[in-house]
Amino acid sequence: MIDLSKVNFEKSNGLVPCVVQDSITSKVLMLGFMNPEALAKTLAEKKLTFYSRSKKRLWTKGETSGNFLLLEDVLLDCDNDTLLFKVKPKGPACHTGADTCFEEKNQIDGLAFLEAIIKNRKANPKVGSYTNQLLDAGINKVAQKVGEEAVELVIEAKDNNPDLFLGEAADLMYHYLVLLTAKGYELSDVVKVLKERHS
């Protein structure tokens, strides 16, 4: 966590802007302002509390709706006058009911969305789920499926049907992510290896 003494509240008349970001999706949820009391309360209670410039008082996000922003981490910018809060939102961040105050969906982009679904199936099995059937069958079965899908992708690569090729590419990627999850790894572990190879 940050050193409170370094936060420069004087630059903007006793307030600092606070960018709020989902700790998992990295989407910016909202912007608020804090005075020293709001920041101290936030750090103590692990729920974001802001200073309302219109009502001239502290308010905890979610105090009426239940849509709290649970503190995961906070960073201070290079000028010591802006805070970045990484949070786990409990519901929509915007008072309108939208995911964010910028009319964006708060969802994971890229392959991480699929990885999150697979990890959730592992943690919370669902009857009839193909993912759970694969995971229950064990590593050998999952690895076998990855091999089968890789061969099918190679076969489709030799033809000129984009729908079939992309379908097989999607199948391979899905089974590959199931294998990573079954082995206890994440896509980020693979990305780390790739980055290390090119550093």
Order of alpha helices (4+ residues) and beta strands (2+ residues): beta-beta-alpha-beta-beta-beta-beta-alpha-alpha-alpha-alpha-alpha
